[in-house]
Amino acid sequence: MSYSNVADLTVDEFKNLIKEVVTQTLLELLGDPDEGLDLREEIKERLHRSLATNGETRSAQEVAAKLGLDW
């Protein structure tokens, strides 16, 4: 059904319209703009090497200290 005026909508139709608009807006604001894009092979290889050789994690404070930054 197509309505030309908001006043023609039922309460449920109006709620659904608002829900759709809010959902679409949130996806536009918070969605990943790179979703669905492929990584270049060289980047994939760098990530694999990095994960294989550096499986440990470090806190931001450790990294900052190593770089001589105040955290």
VEXLOKOL-182205 format. One record per residue: residue in one letter; y, x, z of N, C-alpha, C, CB in turn; residue number from 0. Coordinates in pm, 1 decimal. Atoms other than C-alpha are relative to their C-alpha. Glycine has a CB too. Layout:
<nodes>
{type:A&nc2:Y&nc1:X&nc3:Z&cac2:Y&cac1:X&cac3:Z&cc2:Y&cc1:X&cc3:Z&cbc2:Y&cbc1:X&cbc3:Z&seq:NUM}
...
</nodes>
This chain:
<nodes>
{type:M&nc2:-118.0&nc1:82.0&nc3:0.0&cac2:0.0&cac1:0.0&cac3:0.0&cc2:125.0&cc1:86.8&cc3:0.0&cbc2:-0.5&cbc1:-93.5&cbc3:119.4&seq:0}
{type:S&nc2:-124.9&nc1:-75.9&nc3:8.0&cac2:345.0&cac1:125.6&cac3:-82.5&cc2:114.9&cc1:-87.9&cc3:47.4&cbc2:25.7&cbc1:50.8&cbc3:-144.9&seq:1}
{type:Y&nc2:-114.4&nc1:72.4&nc3:-53.9&cac2:649.4&cac1:20.1&cac3:113.0&cc2:127.2&cc1:74.8&cc3:-37.5&cbc2:-11.5&cbc1:-16.6&cbc3:154.5&seq:2}
{type:S&nc2:-126.4&nc1:-64.1&nc3:33.8&cac2:1007.9&cac1:85.4&cac3:19.9&cc2:95.2&cc1:5.5&cc3:118.9&cbc2:65.8&cbc1:-72.9&cbc3:-114.9&seq:3}
{type:N&nc2:-88.4&nc1:7.0&nc3:-114.2&cac2:1148.7&cac1:25.4&cac3:364.7&cc2:-82.3&cc1:18.0&cc3:127.8&cbc2:77.5&cbc1:-134.2&cbc3:1.8&seq:4}
{type:V&nc2:70.0&nc1:-22.5&nc3:-126.1&cac2:1046.5&cac1:144.5&cac3:711.9&cc2:-20.4&cc1:-132.4&cc3:73.3&cbc2:78.1&cbc1:99.3&cbc3:88.8&seq:5}
{type:A&nc2:11.2&nc1:130.1&nc3:-67.2&cac2:1107.7&cac1:-209.5&cac3:837.8&cc2:-120.9&cc1:-78.1&cc3:-47.8&cbc2:125.9&cbc1:-82.1&cbc3:-22.4&seq:6}
{type:D&nc2:117.3&nc1:69.3&nc3:52.8&cac2:816.6&cac1:-324.0&cac3:620.3&cc2:-131.0&cc1:50.7&cc3:59.7&cbc2:-4.3&cbc1:14.3&cbc3:-149.9&seq:7}
{type:L&nc2:120.6&nc1:-59.2&nc3:-56.9&cac2:570.3&cac1:-102.4&cac3:811.5&cc2:-40.1&cc1:-71.2&cc3:128.2&cbc2:20.9&cbc1:148.9&cbc3:26.8&seq:8}
{type:T&nc2:48.0&nc1:46.6&nc3:-129.5&cac2:349.9&cac1:-226.0&cac3:1091.4&cc2:20.3&cc1:113.0&cc3:100.2&cbc2:-150.8&cbc1:-44.2&cbc3:-6.8&seq:9}
{type:V&nc2:-14.8&nc1:-102.3&nc3:-102.8&cac2:368.6&cac1:-39.9&cac3:1421.9&cc2:-101.5&cc1:112.1&cc3:-22.7&cbc2:-17.4&cbc1:-61.3&cbc3:140.8&seq:10}
{type:D&nc2:102.9&nc1:-101.8&nc3:23.5&cac2:39.4&cac1:139.7&cac3:1345.7&cc2:31.2&cc1:83.8&cc3:-123.2&cbc2:-136.9&cbc1:-65.7&cbc3:-15.5&seq:11}
{type:E&nc2:-36.7&nc1:-74.6&nc3:119.9&cac2:154.7&cac1:236.0&cac3:996.7&cc2:116.4&cc1:94.9&cc3:27.8&cbc2:36.4&cbc1:-96.3&cbc3:-113.5&seq:12}
{type:F&nc2:-113.9&nc1:-84.5&nc3:-34.8&cac2:481.1&cac1:368.5&cac3:1138.5&cc2:-45.9&cc1:118.5&cc3:84.9&cbc2:107.2&cbc1:-81.8&cbc3:75.2&seq:13}
{type:K&nc2:53.9&nc1:-108.9&nc3:-82.7&cac2:292.2&cac1:572.1&cac3:1403.4&cc2:-73.1&cc1:101.4&cc3:-87.0&cbc2:-95.2&cbc1:-55.5&cbc3:108.4&seq:14}
{type:N&nc2:72.5&nc1:-91.1&nc3:89.2&cac2:67.0&cac1:717.0&cac3:1132.8&cc2:95.7&cc1:81.1&cc3:-86.7&cbc2:-96.7&cbc1:-78.4&cbc3:-88.8&seq:15}
{type:L&nc2:-99.7&nc1:-71.4&nc3:80.1&cac2:368.9&cac1:806.6&cac3:920.5&cc2:64.4&cc1:111.2&cc3:82.2&cbc2:107.8&cbc1:-97.3&cbc3:-52.1&seq:16}
{type:I&nc2:-60.6&nc1:-100.5&nc3:-87.8&cac2:532.6&cac1:986.7&cac3:1213.9&cc2:-98.9&cc1:112.6&cc3:25.2&cbc2:45.1&cbc1:-63.2&cbc3:134.0&seq:17}
{type:K&nc2:102.5&nc1:-100.8&nc3:-26.6&cac2:205.6&cac1:1166.7&cac3:1292.4&cc2:-16.2&cc1:93.7&cc3:-121.0&cbc2:-135.1&cbc1:-68.2&cbc3:34.0&seq:18}
{type:E&nc2:12.8&nc1:-81.1&nc3:121.0&cac2:173.7&cac1:1285.1&cac3:931.0&cc2:118.5&cc1:93.9&cc3:-17.6&cbc2:-13.4&cbc1:-89.6&cbc3:-122.1&seq:19}
{type:V&nc2:-120.7&nc1:-81.3&nc3:15.7&cac2:533.0&cac1:1409.5&cac3:920.9&cc2:2.2&cc1:113.3&cc3:102.0&cbc2:126.2&cbc1:-86.9&cbc3:14.5&seq:20}
{type:V&nc2:1.4&nc1:-102.7&nc3:-103.9&cac2:500.0&cac1:1594.9&cac3:1252.0&cc2:-106.2&cc1:105.2&cc3:-31.3&cbc2:-25.8&cbc1:-63.1&cbc3:138.8&seq:21}
{type:T&nc2:107.9&nc1:-93.4&nc3:33.9&cac2:166.8&cac1:1750.3&cac3:1148.0&cc2:40.9&cc1:91.0&cc3:-115.0&cbc2:-128.0&cbc1:-76.6&cbc3:-36.6&seq:22}
{type:Q&nc2:-42.5&nc1:-79.3&nc3:115.4&cac2:305.5&cac1:1862.9&cac3:813.1&cc2:108.1&cc1:100.4&cc3:39.1&cbc2:51.3&cbc1:-91.7&cbc3:-111.8&seq:23}
{type:T&nc2:-108.0&nc1:-89.3&nc3:-43.2&cac2:616.1&cac1:2009.9&cac3:976.9&cc2:-53.4&cc1:114.5&cc3:84.0&cbc2:105.2&cbc1:-77.5&cbc3:79.0&seq:24}
{type:L&nc2:58.7&nc1:-105.4&nc3:-82.8&cac2:412.9&cac1:2200.1&cac3:1237.4&cc2:-78.8&cc1:99.6&cc3:-84.5&cbc2:-90.7&cbc1:-61.0&cbc3:107.0&seq:25}
{type:L&nc2:74.0&nc1:-90.7&nc3:88.0&cac2:185.6&cac1:2341.1&cac3:968.9&cc2:94.2&cc1:89.7&cc3:-80.0&cbc2:-89.3&cbc1:-79.8&cbc3:-95.3&seq:26}
{type:E&nc2:-96.5&nc1:-80.3&nc3:74.9&cac2:486.6&cac1:2455.2&cac3:769.2&cc2:63.7&cc1:106.9&cc3:89.1&cbc2:108.7&cbc1:-90.2&cbc3:-60.2&seq:27}
{type:L&nc2:-65.4&nc1:-93.6&nc3:-90.9&cac2:644.1&cac1:2620.2&cac3:1074.2&cc2:-95.7&cc1:102.7&cc3:58.2&cbc2:66.2&cbc1:-75.2&cbc3:111.5&seq:28}
{type:L&nc2:92.3&nc1:-86.3&nc3:-72.2&cac2:334.8&cac1:2767.1&cac3:1237.9&cc2:-117.9&cc1:48.4&cc3:-83.1&cbc2:-50.8&cbc1:-71.5&cbc3:119.1&seq:29}
{type:G&nc2:113.0&nc1:-37.1&nc3:84.4&cac2:89.7&cac1:2801.3&cac3:951.4&cc2:8.8&cc1:145.3&cc3:-45.0&cbc2:-7.3&cbc1:-91.3&cbc3:-121.0&seq:30}
{type:D&nc2:6.9&nc1:-136.9&nc3:47.6&cac2:-20.5&cac1:3135.5&cac3:816.5&cc2:33.4&cc1:2.6&cc3:-148.6&cbc2:-139.7&cbc1:61.0&cbc3:26.5&seq:31}
{type:P&nc2:-37.2&nc1:-0.9&nc3:141.5&cac2:162.4&cac1:3198.4&cac3:488.1&cc2:-96.0&cc1:82.2&cc3:-86.0&cbc2:140.4&cbc1:53.8&cbc3:-15.6&seq:32}
{type:D&nc2:94.3&nc1:-83.2&nc3:74.9&cac2:-107.0&cac1:3451.0&cac3:390.5&cc2:-140.7&cc1:-59.3&cc3:-3.5&cbc2:-5.2&cbc1:138.8&cbc3:60.0&seq:33}
{type:E&nc2:133.2&nc1:60.6&nc3:-2.6&cac2:-398.4&cac1:3214.2&cac3:449.6&cc2:-52.7&cc1:-19.7&cc3:-141.9&cbc2:3.2&cbc1:-134.7&cbc3:75.0&seq:34}
{type:G&nc2:64.0&nc1:15.8&nc3:129.4&cac2:-639.3&cac1:3218.8&cac3:160.2&cc2:20.6&cc1:117.4&cc3:-94.8&cbc2:49.6&cbc1:-123.5&cbc3:-64.2&seq:35}
{type:L&nc2:-22.1&nc1:-116.6&nc3:85.5&cac2:-507.7&cac1:3544.2&cac3:14.3&cc2:-104.9&cc1:106.3&cc3:30.9&cbc2:143.1&cbc1:57.0&cbc3:19.8&seq:36}
{type:D&nc2:97.6&nc1:-106.8&nc3:-18.0&cac2:-746.9&cac1:3834.9&cac3:-35.3&cc2:70.7&cc1:130.1&cc3:36.6&cbc2:-84.4&cbc1:18.5&cbc3:-127.6&seq:37}
{type:L&nc2:-49.7&nc1:-133.7&nc3:-31.7&cac2:-694.0&cac1:4176.5&cac3:118.1&cc2:-38.1&cc1:95.3&cc3:-111.7&cbc2:-55.7&cbc1:49.7&cbc3:135.8&seq:38}
{type:R&nc2:34.1&nc1:-103.4&nc3:98.0&cac2:-678.7&cac1:4470.2&cac3:-118.0&cc2:-115.5&cc1:82.2&cc3:56.3&cbc2:123.8&cbc1:91.4&cbc3:-32.9&seq:39}
{type:E&nc2:116.8&nc1:-78.1&nc3:-41.4&cac2:-992.8&cac1:4684.8&cac3:-108.1&cc2:38.8&cc1:117.1&cc3:89.1&cbc2:-75.1&cbc1:51.1&cbc3:-122.1&seq:40}
{type:E&nc2:-41.1&nc1:-115.4&nc3:-80.0&cac2:-802.4&cac1:4984.4&cac3:28.6&cc2:33.6&cc1:-42.3&cc3:143.3&cbc2:121.3&cbc1:69.7&cbc3:-64.7&seq:41}
{type:I&nc2:-32.6&nc1:49.5&nc3:-134.0&cac2:-679.9&cac1:4774.0&cac3:322.6&cc2:-127.9&cc1:-36.2&cc3:74.6&cbc2:94.4&cbc1:-122.6&cbc3:-7.9&seq:42}
{type:K&nc2:129.0&nc1:33.1&nc3:-62.2&cac2:-1030.2&cac1:4641.6&cac3:391.2&cc2:-68.9&cc1:126.6&cc3:49.1&cbc2:-91.3&cbc1:-75.3&cbc3:-99.7&seq:43}
{type:E&nc2:64.3&nc1:-126.3&nc3:-37.3&cac2:-1161.9&cac1:4996.9&cac3:394.4&cc2:67.6&cc1:62.7&cc3:120.8&cbc2:2.2&cbc1:97.8&cbc3:-117.4&seq:44}
{type:R&nc2:-72.6&nc1:-53.6&nc3:-115.9&cac2:-888.0&cac1:5111.6&cac3:634.0&cc2:-33.0&cc1:-77.0&cc3:127.1&cbc2:150.9&cbc1:-4.2&cbc3:-25.2&seq:45}
{type:L&nc2:34.9&nc1:80.8&nc3:-116.8&cac2:-964.5&cac1:4824.1&cac3:867.9&cc2:-140.4&cc1:31.5&cc3:48.8&cbc2:11.8&cbc1:-148.5&cbc3:-32.5&seq:46}
{type:H&nc2:138.1&nc1:-32.7&nc3:-37.8&cac2:-1337.4&cac1:4899.2&cac3:861.7&cc2:-6.6&cc1:137.3&cc3:66.4&cbc2:-92.4&cbc1:-3.5&cbc3:-123.8&seq:47}
{type:R&nc2:-1.2&nc1:-134.5&nc3:-60.4&cac2:-1274.4&cac1:5269.9&cac3:930.7&cc2:62.0&cc1:-2.5&cc3:137.8&cbc2:76.1&cbc1:98.7&cbc3:-88.8&seq:48}
{type:S&nc2:-68.9&nc1:7.9&nc3:-128.2&cac2:-1034.7&cac1:5186.9&cac3:1208.9&cc2:-89.3&cc1:-63.9&cc3:105.6&cbc2:130.3&cbc1:-79.2&cbc3:-14.0&seq:49}
{type:L&nc2:88.6&nc1:66.1&nc3:-95.9&cac2:-1279.9&cac1:4950.5&cac3:1375.1&cc2:-120.8&cc1:86.2&cc3:33.6&cbc2:-46.1&cbc1:-134.4&cbc3:-54.8&seq:50}
{type:A&nc2:119.2&nc1:-82.1&nc3:-22.7&cac2:-1569.6&cac1:5190.9&cac3:1333.7&cc2:31.5&cc1:121.7&cc3:86.6&cbc2:-59.4&cbc1:45.1&cbc3:-133.6&seq:51}
{type:T&nc2:-31.6&nc1:-123.4&nc3:-73.0&cac2:-1391.1&cac1:5495.5&cac3:1475.2&cc2:80.5&cc1:-24.6&cc3:126.5&cbc2:75.9&cbc1:94.3&cbc3:-89.3&seq:52}
{type:N&nc2:-89.1&nc1:25.6&nc3:-112.6&cac2:-1167.0&cac1:5326.9&cac3:1727.0&cc2:-33.1&cc1:-135.3&cc3:60.9&cbc2:148.4&cbc1:5.2&cbc3:-44.2&seq:53}
{type:G&nc2:44.4&nc1:128.2&nc3:-51.6&cac2:-1370.0&cac1:5045.2&cac3:1882.2&cc2:58.6&cc1:-38.2&cc3:134.2&cbc2:-145.8&cbc1:0.1&cbc3:10.3&seq:54}
{type:E&nc2:-58.6&nc1:31.9&nc3:-130.3&cac2:-1178.1&cac1:5065.8&cac3:2207.7&cc2:138.9&cc1:-59.7&cc3:-18.6&cbc2:6.9&cbc1:125.8&cbc3:89.5&seq:55}
{type:T&nc2:-134.6&nc1:55.9&nc3:4.9&cac2:-862.5&cac1:4875.7&cac3:2283.8&cc2:87.1&cc1:69.0&cc3:103.7&cbc2:-2.6&cbc1:-153.0&cbc3:23.7&seq:56}
{type:R&nc2:-97.2&nc1:-60.3&nc3:-91.2&cac2:-549.2&cac1:4999.9&cac3:2454.5&cc2:107.0&cc1:-102.8&cc3:30.3&cbc2:62.7&cbc1:129.6&cbc3:-60.5&seq:57}
{type:S&nc2:-107.7&nc1:91.3&nc3:-34.9&cac2:-280.1&cac1:4814.1&cac3:2638.6&cc2:127.4&cc1:42.9&cc3:-71.2&cbc2:21.4&cbc1:-4.3&cbc3:153.0&seq:58}
{type:A&nc2:-129.2&nc1:-30.3&nc3:61.0&cac2:69.8&cac1:4795.0&cac3:2498.7&cc2:70.4&cc1:110.5&cc3:78.2&cbc2:88.4&cbc1:-126.5&cbc3:-6.1&seq:59}
{type:Q&nc2:-62.5&nc1:-102.8&nc3:-82.9&cac2:184.6&cac1:5008.7&cac3:2791.4&cc2:-54.7&cc1:138.4&cc3:-34.5&cbc2:-22.4&cbc1:-30.3&cbc3:149.0&seq:60}
{type:E&nc2:59.7&nc1:-129.1&nc3:36.5&cac2:-61.0&cac1:5286.3&cac3:2698.5&cc2:53.9&cc1:49.2&cc3:-133.9&cbc2:-153.2&cbc1:-11.3&cbc3:-5.9&seq:61}
{type:V&nc2:-49.7&nc1:-37.3&nc3:132.3&cac2:49.2&cac1:5283.0&cac3:2336.2&cc2:146.0&cc1:42.6&cc3:9.2&cbc2:-16.0&cbc1:-117.0&cbc3:-99.4&seq:62}
{type:A&nc2:-141.3&nc1:-34.2&nc3:-15.7&cac2:416.3&cac1:5283.3&cac3:2434.8&cc2:16.0&cc1:136.4&cc3:65.7&cbc2:72.4&cbc1:-106.9&cbc3:82.6&seq:63}
{type:A&nc2:-8.6&nc1:-129.2&nc3:-68.9&cac2:361.2&cac1:5575.1&cac3:2673.6&cc2:-37.5&cc1:113.1&cc3:-94.4&cbc2:-91.3&cbc1:2.0&cbc3:123.9&seq:64}
{type:K&nc2:43.3&nc1:-102.5&nc3:94.8&cac2:176.1&cac1:5770.2&cac3:2404.4&cc2:108.5&cc1:30.6&cc3:-102.7&cbc2:-127.7&cbc1:-44.3&cbc3:-70.9&seq:65}
{type:L&nc2:-107.9&nc1:-17.4&nc3:99.3&cac2:469.1&cac1:5715.6&cac3:2167.4&cc2:132.5&cc1:37.7&cc3:65.6&cbc2:18.1&cbc1:-128.4&cbc3:-81.4&seq:66}
{type:G&nc2:-122.4&nc1:-37.2&nc3:-70.1&cac2:723.0&cac1:5803.9&cac3:2435.3&cc2:100.8&cc1:-112.7&cc3:11.4&cbc2:63.5&cbc1:115.1&cbc3:-68.5&seq:67}
{type:L&nc2:-88.2&nc1:117.3&nc3:-7.0&cac2:863.1&cac1:5452.2&cac3:2452.7&cc2:-4.8&cc1:-59.8&cc3:139.5&cbc2:-40.3&cbc1:-106.2&cbc3:-105.5&seq:68}
{type:D&nc2:-3.0&nc1:72.6&nc3:-127.0&cac2:970.6&cac1:5259.6&cac3:2759.6&cc2:-50.0&cc1:-140.8&cc3:-24.6&cbc2:143.3&cbc1:-1.8&cbc3:61.8&seq:69}
{type:W&nc2:53.0&nc1:136.0&nc3:17.1&cac2:775.2&cac1:4939.2&cac3:2802.7&cc2:36.0&cc1:-81.4&cc3:118.2&cbc2:-151.4&cbc1:-0.4&cbc3:-19.8&seq:70}
</nodes>
